[in-house]
């Protein structure tokens, strides 16, 4: 996306505030940051990835590990149990037709 500073800042902050931020000369509120990111169509996750020199934080890595190794595995086990029950009772009128 090719926005000028004025286009990015319009309705959010002054162009000088944006320029100062880009030059690490000022801090901004999270609401201003989120407004900039929304205008640029950048998610907070993408921003944090770039902000952290294109690396994931320890918390993000732990969350991904937990999701991949606990949540996905649990969901797969549940799906396998359901398929097993369906195959056992396929021709039965008891349940799970």
N, C-alpha and C positions, 0 to 999 in steps of 0.2 A: 504494500500500500504506500503510495507516495503522497504524503501530506506535508504541507509546510508547517512550521511552528504555529503560525497564525491559525491555520485550518484545524490543527489538532487542539489548540487551546481554546478556540472559539466557544463561548458559552460555558467553559469549565474554569478557566483561570486566565491570567494575562499571559501574553507571549513571553514577557520577561521572567515570569515565574517558571514557565516551562524551560526557558533557556538556562535559568539558574539551577534548576533540577538537573538538566543534562550535564552541567558543568560541576555537579556536586557542591554547589554553593548554597543550597537551601534544602529543607525538608518540606514535604507536603503531607496533607491528610490522606488517609486511605481512601476517602470518598473521591478525592481528586485523582489519585492514582487509578482507582477502578474506572473512573470516567474516561481517562486517557486510554486505558487498556480496552475498554468496550469500543471506543471510537476506532481503535486500530484492529479490532477483532482478534485480540490476544487474550487467552484465558490466564487466570492467575497462576495456574500450574505451568504454563509455558513461560510466563514472566519469571517465576521463581527459578525455573530451569536455566534460563539465560542469565539471570541475576547471580546464580551460583556457578558461573563459568561452565555451563552446559554439563553439570553433574547433578545427580539427585542427592538430596539430604539424607542423613542416616534415618530419619523418621520416614521419609518416602520409601527408602529401600526396605525398611522393616515392614511397612504397610504392604508393599508389593509382595514380599516374602510370605507374610501371613495370608494374604489373599490367594496367592498361587498354591501354597502348601497346606492351607487349612480349609478355606472356604470352597475352593474349586474341588478339592478332594472330597469334602463332605457332600457337595452337590452331586458329584459323580457316584458316590456310594448310595445316595438316596435314589438316584435314577436307576442304578443297577438293581436295588431292592424292588423297586416298583416293577421293572421289567421281569424280574424273577417271579414276583407274585402274579403278574399278568399271565406269564407262561404256565404257572402251576394251575391256575384257575380258569384258563382260557375256555375250556368246554364245560365249566361248572356254572351253575345258576346261583352259587353262593354270593359272590361279589366280584367286583372288578371285571365286568364283561368287556 
